[in-house]
Amino acid sequence: MSSAGVNGEAGADLGGIHRFVVFGDICGSGTLDMAEKKLQRTAMYAAFDDAYSSVGVEPGTFHQEDRGDGILAALRPDVPPTLMVGRWIDTLYESLRAHNKGRARPLRLRIGMNAGLVVQDRHGLVGRAVDLAARLCDSPPAKRIMNEAPEIDLLVVVSDWLYVNVVAEGGRYVEPDHYRQARIRSKETDEAAWFHVPRRPAPPLVGPEPAAGPRGEPEGEPAGEPAGGSRTGVGPSRGDGPTPRTGGGNRTYHVGGDLLDVHGNTIHGGFTGIRKSAAPGAGEAE
């Protein structure tokens, strides 16, 4: 389905028009039966329509293509990008939350956002701005976040250009400090990207090749924890402790007097409790 809008095919003759590009995809659509696919597609289009309406973008004034389990759209050049990274995202999130309430199979979306030169012809949209929006949406970090955090209904990934020139400036419903950066390496793409989960202080961006956050801190921390903060000692998957010993058997520790608990220490192994007698040297930890 395509809504060519007021621009028609003008971009094809001019070598491209600078437009805001949105690429959306339903997570896990391959696991749905036909009835559920139709239900989630209908809900996705309804959520997009709500979001467009909230920023004053009327039907027929933008280009939108159906991608089966997703949507590709390009907005008119006069649509303020601050509205798209602000109120548009917030309304989309609220629409998803309302739809998903009480549902066993919630509608979950990945959204890639970019802006740049786009050519529109009678077949659809083409341009590097379109390619990058699709790569952001389908990037390995984006899929990993949604796979490992099933409670998240909406993930937004914006290009570095869009973050630096629009998101970082702030505005109503825009929270630059809640974005985190990671490198996207997919096919011919090698770009920085910025990840955002609405209503969270940070996305759970954990994985290889961490990049700097908004103030230069290392990435790879789970949502809600400041980078470089306290460690929990959960092991090498978080990079905050040595590999636990794999040898079997119980360990016994003899403690004379009181046992001092020093904050920050990590104990690996089958530690189950402390049994202490009144006599010095009789304490035993198993």
Helices and strands as residue ranges (DSSP letters): G 5-7, H 10-14, E 17-26, G 29-31, H 34-54, E 63-66, E 70-74, H 81-83, I 84-88, H 89-100, E 109-121, E 124-126, H 128-137, H 140-148, E 154-159, H 160-165, G 167-169, G 176-178, E 180-186, E 189-196, E 253-255, E 274-275, E 283-285
